[in-house]
């Protein structure tokens, strides 16, 4: 399979830092662009009861070159699709296989 790594994706990451008096907080690192391949986006929805709002899930399957620094819990801003959270990263022989999800509530 030949996947082109030409989708420009904005990677956003937060980092835990230790401040004064050993207080831990999270800080957002500057976003940066990475090149990858959006291989598939699947959608599903559910409504637990008739009075609950609809819950939408979008799952994106992506590929990155092995040298790209993509980690679990990173946020990926995918072109025309919005922001997804990385839930799984698996290095393969040729590329990094990444699964990311996006959750929404309400009618769409």
N, CA, C and O atoms as CSV, one atom per row, in Angstrom:
chain,resi,resn,atom,element,x,y,z
A,1,UNK,N,N,0.842,-1.190,0.000
A,1,UNK,CA,C,0.000,0.000,0.000
A,1,UNK,C,C,0.881,1.246,0.000
A,1,UNK,O,O,1.851,1.322,0.754
A,2,UNK,N,N,0.558,2.187,-0.815
A,2,UNK,CA,C,1.333,3.416,-0.873
A,2,UNK,C,C,0.498,4.561,-0.311
A,2,UNK,O,O,-0.444,5.027,-0.952
A,3,UNK,N,N,0.851,5.007,0.887
A,3,UNK,CA,C,0.141,6.124,1.508
A,3,UNK,C,C,1.035,7.352,1.440
A,3,UNK,O,O,2.183,7.317,1.884
A,4,UNK,N,N,0.516,8.419,0.894
A,4,UNK,CA,C,1.286,9.655,0.814
A,4,UNK,C,C,1.114,10.453,2.092
A,4,UNK,O,O,-0.002,10.660,2.566
A,5,UNK,N,N,2.226,10.893,2.638
A,5,UNK,CA,C,2.208,11.668,3.875
A,5,UNK,C,C,2.137,13.149,3.521
A,5,UNK,O,O,3.085,13.896,3.762
A,6,UNK,N,N,1.001,13.573,2.944
A,6,UNK,CA,C,0.915,14.961,2.501
A,6,UNK,C,C,-0.272,15.704,3.104
A,6,UNK,O,O,-0.611,16.790,2.635
A,7,UNK,N,N,-0.918,15.142,4.144
A,7,UNK,CA,C,-1.958,15.882,4.859
A,7,UNK,C,C,-1.274,16.699,5.948
A,7,UNK,O,O,-0.594,16.148,6.813
A,8,UNK,N,N,-1.457,18.018,5.900
A,8,UNK,CA,C,-0.864,18.865,6.932
A,8,UNK,C,C,-1.783,18.871,8.150
A,8,UNK,O,O,-2.938,19.289,8.064
A,9,UNK,N,N,-1.271,18.411,9.266
A,9,UNK,CA,C,-2.032,18.240,10.499
A,9,UNK,C,C,-1.368,19.068,11.587
A,9,UNK,O,O,-0.147,19.038,11.736
A,10,UNK,N,N,-2.169,19.810,12.351
A,10,UNK,CA,C,-1.624,20.614,13.446
A,10,UNK,C,C,-1.669,19.780,14.718
A,10,UNK,O,O,-2.731,19.319,15.137
A,11,UNK,N,N,-0.499,19.592,15.327
A,11,UNK,CA,C,-0.382,18.811,16.545
A,11,UNK,C,C,-0.334,19.750,17.744
A,11,UNK,O,O,0.452,20.698,17.768
A,12,UNK,N,N,-1.177,19.483,18.736
A,12,UNK,CA,C,-1.215,20.285,19.955
A,12,UNK,C,C,-0.955,19.358,21.130
A,12,UNK,O,O,-1.523,18.268,21.201
A,13,UNK,N,N,-0.100,19.782,22.053
A,13,UNK,CA,C,0.276,18.940,23.181
A,13,UNK,C,C,0.296,19.764,24.451
A,13,UNK,O,O,0.722,20.919,24.450
A,14,UNK,N,N,-0.167,19.162,25.532
A,14,UNK,CA,C,-0.036,19.804,26.838
A,14,UNK,C,C,1.023,19.051,27.628
A,14,UNK,O,O,1.247,17.859,27.415
A,15,UNK,N,N,1.662,19.757,28.532
A,15,UNK,CA,C,2.737,19.193,29.320
A,15,UNK,C,C,2.510,19.544,30.782
A,15,UNK,O,O,2.084,20.657,31.091
A,16,UNK,N,N,2.787,18.617,31.680
A,16,UNK,CA,C,2.655,18.886,33.109
A,16,UNK,C,C,3.950,19.502,33.599
A,16,UNK,O,O,5.033,18.969,33.355
A,17,UNK,N,N,3.835,20.626,34.293
A,17,UNK,CA,C,5.026,21.307,34.821
A,17,UNK,C,C,4.860,21.479,36.330
A,17,UNK,O,O,3.751,21.611,36.847
A,18,UNK,N,N,6.002,21.472,37.015
A,18,UNK,CA,C,5.997,21.664,38.460
A,18,UNK,C,C,6.403,23.098,38.738
A,18,UNK,O,O,7.479,23.539,38.335
A,19,UNK,N,N,5.528,23.829,39.436
A,19,UNK,CA,C,5.781,25.239,39.712
A,19,UNK,C,C,6.188,25.470,41.156
A,19,UNK,O,O,6.726,24.587,41.824
A,20,UNK,N,N,5.918,26.673,41.611
A,20,UNK,CA,C,6.254,27.038,42.985
A,20,UNK,C,C,5.528,26.148,43.977
A,20,UNK,O,O,4.399,25.723,43.733
A,21,UNK,N,N,6.170,25.872,45.078
A,21,UNK,CA,C,5.611,25.055,46.165
A,21,UNK,C,C,5.125,23.686,45.674
A,21,UNK,O,O,4.135,23.150,46.172
A,22,UNK,N,N,5.838,23.135,44.692
A,22,UNK,CA,C,5.530,21.801,44.152
A,22,UNK,C,C,4.107,21.676,43.620
A,22,UNK,O,O,3.528,20.591,43.659
A,23,UNK,N,N,3.542,22.764,43.128
A,23,UNK,CA,C,2.206,22.728,42.533
A,23,UNK,C,C,2.355,22.345,41.063
A,23,UNK,O,O,3.104,22.970,40.313
A,24,UNK,N,N,1.620,21.299,40.671
A,24,UNK,CA,C,1.672,20.832,39.289
A,24,UNK,C,C,0.537,21.461,38.486
A,24,UNK,O,O,-0.589,21.581,38.969
A,25,UNK,N,N,0.844,21.853,37.278
A,25,UNK,CA,C,-0.182,22.396,36.393
A,25,UNK,C,C,0.144,21.956,34.970
A,25,UNK,O,O,1.240,21.471,34.690
A,26,UNK,N,N,-0.820,22.134,34.084
A,26,UNK,CA,C,-0.565,21.794,32.688
A,26,UNK,C,C,-0.384,23.079,31.896
A,26,UNK,O,O,-1.041,24.090,32.143
A,27,UNK,N,N,0.512,23.005,30.956
A,27,UNK,CA,C,0.746,24.138,30.071
A,27,UNK,C,C,0.684,23.632,28.637
A,27,UNK,O,O,1.112,22.515,28.346
A,28,UNK,N,N,0.155,24.452,27.751
A,28,UNK,CA,C,0.037,24.056,26.353
A,28,UNK,C,C,1.306,24.443,25.610
A,28,UNK,O,O,1.724,25.600,25.637
A,29,UNK,N,N,1.915,23.469,24.949
A,29,UNK,CA,C,3.097,23.738,24.139
A,29,UNK,C,C,2.642,24.388,22.834
A,29,UNK,O,O,1.495,24.210,22.423
A,30,UNK,N,N,3.530,25.140,22.179
A,30,UNK,CA,C,3.125,25.771,20.910
A,30,UNK,C,C,2.737,24.704,19.883
A,30,UNK,O,O,3.455,23.718,19.715
A,31,UNK,N,N,1.603,24.894,19.192
A,31,UNK,CA,C,1.203,23.917,18.168
A,31,UNK,C,C,2.200,23.924,17.015
A,31,UNK,O,O,2.808,24.950,16.710
A,32,UNK,N,N,2.360,22.775,16.384
A,32,UNK,CA,C,3.215,22.722,15.200
A,32,UNK,C,C,2.624,21.761,14.181
A,32,UNK,O,O,1.856,20.862,14.522
A,33,UNK,N,N,2.997,21.969,12.930
A,33,UNK,CA,C,2.442,21.171,11.830
A,33,UNK,C,C,3.284,19.914,11.624
A,33,UNK,O,O,4.513,19.951,11.685
A,34,UNK,N,N,2.590,18.798,11.379
A,34,UNK,CA,C,3.243,17.550,11.014
A,34,UNK,C,C,2.577,17.048,9.738
A,34,UNK,O,O,1.425,17.377,9.454
A,35,UNK,N,N,3.309,16.253,8.981
A,35,UNK,CA,C,2.746,15.672,7.760
A,35,UNK,C,C,2.371,14.227,8.029
A,35,UNK,O,O,3.165,13.458,8.570
A,36,UNK,N,N,1.165,13.868,7.651
A,36,UNK,CA,C,0.688,12.508,7.840
A,36,UNK,C,C,-0.273,12.149,6.737
A,36,UNK,O,O,-0.388,12.851,5.733
A,37,UNK,N,N,-0.965,11.038,6.939
A,37,UNK,CA,C,-1.935,10.559,5.965
A,37,UNK,C,C,-3.200,10.173,6.712
A,37,UNK,O,O,-3.190,9.253,7.529
A,38,UNK,N,N,-4.301,10.885,6.427
A,38,UNK,CA,C,-5.594,10.519,7.005
A,38,UNK,C,C,-6.094,9.343,6.170
A,38,UNK,O,O,-6.474,9.513,5.011
A,39,UNK,N,N,-6.091,8.142,6.767
A,39,UNK,CA,C,-6.428,6.927,6.019
A,39,UNK,C,C,-7.920,6.648,6.019
A,39,UNK,O,O,-8.452,6.158,5.023
A,40,UNK,N,N,-8.611,6.950,7.119
A,40,UNK,CA,C,-10.050,6.692,7.182
A,40,UNK,C,C,-10.650,7.485,8.331
A,40,UNK,O,O,-9.989,7.733,9.340
A,41,UNK,N,N,-11.918,7.884,8.168
A,41,UNK,CA,C,-12.669,8.499,9.254
A,41,UNK,C,C,-14.020,7.786,9.298
A,41,UNK,O,O,-14.758,7.758,8.312
A,42,UNK,N,N,-14.327,7.211,10.461
A,42,UNK,CA,C,-15.599,6.506,10.635
A,42,UNK,C,C,-16.438,7.292,11.623
A,42,UNK,O,O,-15.905,7.942,12.522
A,43,UNK,N,N,-17.758,7.232,11.455
A,43,UNK,CA,C,-18.625,7.921,12.398
A,43,UNK,C,C,-19.675,6.962,12.935
A,43,UNK,O,O,-20.081,6.011,12.268
A,44,UNK,N,N,-20.102,7.240,14.157
A,44,UNK,CA,C,-21.164,6.463,14.796
A,44,UNK,C,C,-21.887,7.405,15.741
A,44,UNK,O,O,-21.317,8.393,16.202
A,45,UNK,N,N,-23.139,7.098,16.026
A,45,UNK,CA,C,-23.851,7.928,16.985
A,45,UNK,C,C,-24.731,7.041,17.846
A,45,UNK,O,O,-25.097,5.930,17.461
A,46,UNK,N,N,-25.061,7.560,19.023
A,46,UNK,CA,C,-25.961,6.837,19.917
A,46,UNK,C,C,-26.767,7.834,20.731
A,46,UNK,O,O,-26.346,8.972,20.940
A,47,UNK,N,N,-27.923,7.395,21.182
A,47,UNK,CA,C,-28.761,8.189,22.067
A,47,UNK,C,C,-29.158,7.240,23.200
A,47,UNK,O,O,-30.064,6.424,23.031
A,48,UNK,N,N,-28.474,7.340,24.376
A,48,UNK,CA,C,-28.737,6.398,25.466
A,48,UNK,C,C,-30.227,6.288,25.826
A,48,UNK,O,O,-30.735,5.180,25.998
A,49,UNK,N,N,-30.916,7.398,25.940
A,49,UNK,CA,C,-32.378,7.375,26.129
A,49,UNK,C,C,-32.965,8.440,25.221
A,49,UNK,O,O,-32.231,9.282,24.703
A,50,UNK,N,N,-34.261,8.419,25.024
A,50,UNK,CA,C,-34.891,9.384,24.119
A,50,UNK,C,C,-34.757,10.823,24.594
A,50,UNK,O,O,-34.880,11.748,23.792
A,51,UNK,N,N,-34.508,11.030,25.891
A,51,UNK,CA,C,-34.393,12.399,26.399
A,51,UNK,C,C,-32.955,12.906,26.369
A,51,UNK,O,O,-32.724,14.104,26.539
A,52,UNK,N,N,-31.986,12.021,26.155
A,52,UNK,CA,C,-30.584,12.432,26.099
A,52,UNK,C,C,-30.255,13.012,24.730
A,52,UNK,O,O,-30.861,12.638,23.726
A,53,UNK,N,N,-29.285,13.935,24.696
A,53,UNK,CA,C,-28.842,14.412,23.385
A,53,UNK,C,C,-28.085,13.301,22.645
A,53,UNK,O,O,-27.552,12.376,23.258
A,54,UNK,N,N,-28.052,13.416,21.353
A,54,UNK,CA,C,-27.320,12.451,20.536
A,54,UNK,C,C,-25.830,12.628,20.795
A,54,UNK,O,O,-25.334,13.753,20.858
A,55,UNK,N,N,-25.117,11.512,20.944
A,55,UNK,CA,C,-23.663,11.546,21.099
A,55,UNK,C,C,-23.036,11.003,19.820
A,55,UNK,O,O,-23.335,9.889,19.391
A,56,UNK,N,N,-22.166,11.804,19.222
A,56,UNK,CA,C,-21.491,11.425,17.984
A,56,UNK,C,C,-20.055,11.053,18.308
A,56,UNK,O,O,-19.418,11.694,19.144
A,57,UNK,N,N,-19.548,10.033,17.659
A,57,UNK,CA,C,-18.140,9.660,17.756
A,57,UNK,C,C,-17.576,9.620,16.348
A,57,UNK,O,O,-18.173,9.043,15.439
A,58,UNK,N,N,-16.437,10.231,16.185
A,58,UNK,CA,C,-15.699,10.114,14.932
A,58,UNK,C,C,-14.355,9.501,15.266
A,58,UNK,O,O,-13.672,9.961,16.181
A,59,UNK,N,N,-13.970,8.467,14.535
A,59,UNK,CA,C,-12.686,7.812,14.755
A,59,UNK,C,C,-11.864,7.969,13.492
A,59,UNK,O,O,-12.296,7.586,12.405
A,60,UNK,N,N,-10.682,8.532,13.641
A,60,UNK,CA,C,-9.784,8.726,12.504
A,60,UNK,C,C,-8.616,7.758,12.615
A,60,UNK,O,O,-8.044,7.574,13.690
A,61,UNK,N,N,-8.272,7.145,11.495
A,61,UNK,CA,C,-7.097,6.292,11.408
A,61,UNK,C,C,-6.090,7.039,10.548
A,61,UNK,O,O,-6.385,7.430,9.419
A,62,UNK,N,N,-4.888,7.233,11.105
A,62,UNK,CA,C,-3.879,8.038,10.426
A,62,UNK,C,C,-2.561,7.286,10.352
A,62,UNK,O,O,-2.307,6.374,11.139
A,63,UNK,N,N,-1.738,7.673,9.409
A,63,UNK,CA,C,-0.380,7.159,9.307
A,63,UNK,C,C,0.600,8.311,9.325
A,63,UNK,O,O,0.347,9.363,8.739
A,64,UNK,N,N,1.717,8.111,9.996
A,64,UNK,CA,C,2.800,9.088,10.041
A,64,UNK,C,C,4.103,8.354,9.787
A,64,UNK,O,O,4.199,7.148,10.016
A,65,UNK,N,N,5.109,9.082,9.313
A,65,UNK,CA,C,6.431,8.485,9.194
A,65,UNK,C,C,6.929,8.157,10.596
A,65,UNK,O,O,6.566,8.829,11.561
A,66,UNK,N,N,7.755,7.130,10.708
A,66,UNK,CA,C,8.205,6.667,12.024
A,66,UNK,C,C,8.920,7.752,12.833
A,66,UNK,O,O,8.889,7.719,14.063
A,67,UNK,N,N,9.554,8.700,12.169
A,67,UNK,CA,C,10.284,9.746,12.882
A,67,UNK,C,C,9.400,10.818,13.507
A,67,UNK,O,O,9.886,11.620,14.304
A,68,UNK,N,N,8.110,10.851,13.166
A,68,UNK,CA,C,7.225,11.899,13.693
A,68,UNK,C,C,6.935,11.640,15.177
A,68,UNK,O,O,6.730,10.500,15.593
A,69,UNK,N,N,6.922,12.702,15.949
A,69,UNK,CA,C,6.679,12.612,17.385
A,69,UNK,C,C,5.190,12.813,17.654
A,69,UNK,O,O,4.744,13.931,17.910
A,70,UNK,N,N,4.430,11.729,17.593
A,70,UNK,CA,C,2.993,11.759,17.878
A,70,UNK,C,C,2.777,10.825,19.061
A,70,UNK,O,O,3.200,9.670,19.032
A,71,UNK,N,N,2.111,11.334,20.115
A,71,UNK,CA,C,1.936,10.560,21.346
A,71,UNK,C,C,0.469,10.465,21.733
A,71,UNK,O,O,-0.364,11.255,21.289
A,72,UNK,N,N,0.176,9.477,22.573
A,72,UNK,CA,C,-1.165,9.326,23.127
A,72,UNK,C,C,-1.523,10.616,23.861
A,72,UNK,O,O,-0.663,11.229,24.492
A,73,UNK,N,N,-2.773,11.026,23.783
A,73,UNK,CA,C,-3.327,12.242,24.393
A,73,UNK,C,C,-2.975,13.527,23.650
A,73,UNK,O,O,-3.449,14.594,24.040
A,74,UNK,N,N,-2.157,13.467,22.588
A,74,UNK,CA,C,-1.962,14.654,21.750
A,74,UNK,C,C,-3.294,14.988,21.089
A,74,UNK,O,O,-4.138,14.112,20.895
A,75,UNK,N,N,-3.475,16.258,20.747
A,75,UNK,CA,C,-4.649,16.678,19.991
A,75,UNK,C,C,-4.197,16.985,18.564
A,75,UNK,O,O,-3.202,17.676,18.347
A,76,UNK,N,N,-4.943,16.460,17.605
A,76,UNK,CA,C,-4.625,16.657,16.190
A,76,UNK,C,C,-5.749,17.433,15.539
A,76,UNK,O,O,-6.910,17.026,15.593
A,77,UNK,N,N,-5.405,18.547,14.925
A,77,UNK,CA,C,-6.384,19.336,14.181
A,77,UNK,C,C,-6.306,18.885,12.727
A,77,UNK,O,O,-5.374,19.241,12.006
A,78,UNK,N,N,-7.304,18.089,12.299
A,78,UNK,CA,C,-7.292,17.527,10.953
A,78,UNK,C,C,-7.975,18.476,9.976
A,78,UNK,O,O,-8.995,19.079,10.313
A,79,UNK,N,N,-7.426,18.616,8.769
A,79,UNK,CA,C,-8.000,19.535,7.787
A,79,UNK,C,C,-9.460,19.210,7.495
A,79,UNK,O,O,-9.791,18.076,7.151
A,80,UNK,N,N,-10.327,20.200,7.632
A,80,UNK,CA,C,-11.761,20.114,7.359
A,80,UNK,C,C,-12.526,19.150,8.269
A,80,UNK,O,O,-13.704,18.892,8.023
A,81,UNK,N,N,-11.889,18.611,9.309
A,81,UNK,CA,C,-12.557,17.640,10.180
A,81,UNK,C,C,-12.590,18.069,11.648
A,81,UNK,O,O,-13.391,17.550,12.425
A,82,UNK,N,N,-11.733,19.005,12.029
A,82,UNK,CA,C,-11.718,19.463,13.415
A,82,UNK,C,C,-10.665,18.759,14.253
A,82,UNK,O,O,-9.738,18.137,13.733
A,83,UNK,N,N,-10.832,18.873,15.567
A,83,UNK,CA,C,-9.825,18.386,16.499
A,83,UNK,C,C,-10.144,16.984,17.010
A,83,UNK,O,O,-11.276,16.697,17.402
A,84,UNK,N,N,-9.147,16.127,17.002
A,84,UNK,CA,C,-9.248,14.748,17.472
A,84,UNK,C,C,-8.211,14.517,18.563
A,84,UNK,O,O,-7.173,15.179,18.579
A,85,UNK,N,N,-8.477,13.588,19.474
A,85,UNK,CA,C,-7.541,13.225,20.536
A,85,UNK,C,C,-6.954,11.854,20.225
A,85,UNK,O,O,-7.690,10.913,19.928
A,86,UNK,N,N,-5.625,11.742,20.292
A,86,UNK,CA,C,-4.941,10.484,19.999
A,86,UNK,C,C,-5.194,9.492,21.140
A,86,UNK,O,O,-4.935,9.795,22.304
A,87,UNK,N,N,-5.702,8.308,20.792
A,87,UNK,CA,C,-5.958,7.276,21.803
A,87,UNK,C,C,-5.044,6.066,21.643
A,87,UNK,O,O,-4.942,5.255,22.564
A,88,UNK,N,N,-4.377,5.924,20.493
A,88,UNK,CA,C,-3.504,4.770,20.287
A,88,UNK,C,C,-2.434,5.111,19.262
A,88,UNK,O,O,-2.723,5.709,18.225
A,89,UNK,N,N,-1.182,4.722,19.562
A,89,UNK,CA,C,-0.054,4.919,18.641
A,89,UNK,C,C,0.706,3.596,18.575
A,89,UNK,O,O,1.171,3.086,19.595
A,90,UNK,N,N,0.829,3.045,17.367
A,90,UNK,CA,C,1.525,1.768,17.198
A,90,UNK,C,C,2.581,1.899,16.099
A,90,UNK,O,O,2.235,2.117,14.938
A,91,UNK,N,N,3.863,1.770,16.451
A,91,UNK,CA,C,4.890,1.776,15.406
A,91,UNK,C,C,4.832,0.496,14.588
A,91,UNK,O,O,4.742,-0.603,15.135
A,92,UNK,N,N,4.886,0.652,13.275
A,92,UNK,CA,C,4.896,-0.501,12.377
A,92,UNK,C,C,6.245,-0.603,11.694
A,92,UNK,O,O,7.209,0.047,12.098
A,93,UNK,N,N,6.305,-1.423,10.658
A,93,UNK,CA,C,7.569,-1.564,9.931
A,93,UNK,C,C,7.919,-0.303,9.160
A,93,UNK,O,O,9.081,0.100,9.104
A,94,UNK,N,N,6.898,0.322,8.559
A,94,UNK,CA,C,7.168,1.467,7.681
A,94,UNK,C,C,6.624,2.780,8.205
A,94,UNK,O,O,7.153,3.843,7.882
A,95,UNK,N,N,5.563,2.721,9.019
A,95,UNK,CA,C,4.992,3.975,9.502
A,95,UNK,C,C,4.352,3.790,10.864
A,95,UNK,O,O,4.205,2.673,11.359
A,96,UNK,N,N,3.980,4.900,11.452
A,96,UNK,CA,C,3.332,4.954,12.753
A,96,UNK,C,C,1.826,4.932,12.529
A,96,UNK,O,O,1.293,5.813,11.855
A,97,UNK,N,N,1.129,3.937,13.084
A,97,UNK,CA,C,-0.328,3.840,12.952
A,97,UNK,C,C,-0.964,4.531,14.153
A,97,UNK,O,O,-0.704,4.166,15.299
A,98,UNK,N,N,-1.800,5.534,13.882
A,98,UNK,CA,C,-2.386,6.350,14.947
A,98,UNK,C,C,-3.915,6.286,14.846
A,98,UNK,O,O,-4.479,6.380,13.755
A,99,UNK,N,N,-4.575,6.124,15.999
A,99,UNK,CA,C,-6.036,6.186,16.077
A,99,UNK,C,C,-6.385,7.378,16.953
A,99,UNK,O,O,-5.830,7.538,18.040
A,100,UNK,N,N,-7.308,8.217,16.481
A,100,UNK,CA,C,-7.723,9.407,17.227
A,100,UNK,C,C,-9.247,9.486,17.184
A,100,UNK,O,O,-9.869,9.062,16.210
A,101,UNK,N,N,-9.844,10.032,18.246
A,101,UNK,CA,C,-11.298,10.132,18.291
A,101,UNK,C,C,-11.730,11.564,18.550
A,101,UNK,O,O,-10.979,12.377,19.087
A,102,UNK,N,N,-12.957,11.847,18.154
A,102,UNK,CA,C,-13.597,13.145,18.384
A,102,UNK,C,C,-14.994,12.846,18.874
A,102,UNK,O,O,-15.712,12.054,18.262
A,103,UNK,N,N,-15.388,13.464,19.963
A,103,UNK,CA,C,-16.736,13.243,20.499
A,103,UNK,C,C,-17.499,14.546,20.498
A,103,UNK,O,O,-16.954,15.602,20.820
A,104,UNK,N,N,-18.771,14.464,20.132
A,104,UNK,CA,C,-19.643,15.637,20.106
A,104,UNK,C,C,-20.977,15.250,20.709
A,104,UNK,O,O,-21.355,14.079,20.709
A,105,UNK,N,N,-21.681,16.233,21.217
A,105,UNK,CA,C,-23.045,15.993,21.729
A,105,UNK,C,C,-23.995,16.936,21.028
A,105,UNK,O,O,-23.630,18.055,20.668
A,106,UNK,N,N,-25.216,16.474,20.840
A,106,UNK,CA,C,-26.231,17.317,20.235
A,106,UNK,C,C,-26.473,16.973,18.788
A,106,UNK,O,O,-25.724,16.204,18.185
A,107,UNK,N,N,-27.509,17.540,18.239
A,107,UNK,CA,C,-27.865,17.269,16.841
A,107,UNK,C,C,-26.861,17.931,15.920
A,107,UNK,O,O,-26.330,19.002,16.215
A,108,UNK,N,N,-26.617,17.288,14.822
A,108,UNK,CA,C,-25.693,17.870,13.848
A,108,UNK,C,C,-26.142,17.569,12.452
A,108,UNK,O,O,-25.489,17.978,11.492
